[in-house]
Amino acid sequence: MTLEGARLMMACMGEREVGAQRPLTAGGEETFVITIDGPAASGKSSVSRLVAQRLGIPYVSSGLLYRAATYLAQTSGEALDDEGALLQLLDRHRVQLVTAVGARNRIAVDGRTLDHELHTDRVDAGVSVVARHPGVRAWVDARLRELTGAFVVEGRDMGTQVFPHAAAKFYLSAPPEVRAARRVGERAGDLEAVTAALRRRDQLDAVQSRPAPEAVYLDTRDLTLDEVVARILGALPERRRA
């Protein structure tokens, strides 16, 4: 599929004005979803942002909602393995995921924007524990399903659980040591320790993070970012059928 063809397909969806912010609220638009799943540090976020940018549609990071729940629990002193307490905590706070075409997602909790606080080693270590709770996953899924229109969403179970009828599904992966090297390149850290942490994360996420049977599987170890994006754009359906 050519980039112009993809853009035309998205234009036919009646997309909102470029740059308009989109909180997760219900609406009457028909939804057109592209899912990009994969394990931690597989490049989902970077790839999804670029694919969305090339198509002129919003990018959605499901992981930010899990990170927000984890951060709230850690700063409130709640045990990460206490599902009931976590759900009560989420009920007490207003958590918003806001998207904009061509911009990073942002999380606002009770009107306060969180950014670097959600991307620490402490949150990294706790997010898989929080994400294992069915009630927390249901809370995240409900927020995501309120989205309408066309968008690219990344996560671990977007194509299997949250958007099983998505128009196009992709799954990115690479060996833990490759993903660890990428992460160390983004933030300071010891390569051996990060590799070990990713292996533990993979074990914790094994049930949640799996490709949909119909997803296009991409091993990204030998691919550049641009090559991954090009393969995804090339695999999109030619036109959305009425």
Secondary structure, DSSP 4 states (H G I P E B T S, - for coil): --HHHHHHHHHTTTPPPTT-EEES---SSPPEEEEEE-STTSSHHHHHHHHHHHHTS-EEETHHHHHHHHHHHHHHT--TT-HHHHHHHHHHS-EEEEEETTS--EEEETTEEESGGGSSHHHHHHHHHHHT-HHHHHHHHHHHHT--SEEEEEESSIIIII-TT-SEEEEEE--HHHHHHHHHHHS---HHHHHHHHHHHHHHTTTT----TTSEEEE-TT--HHHHHHHHHHHS-SS---
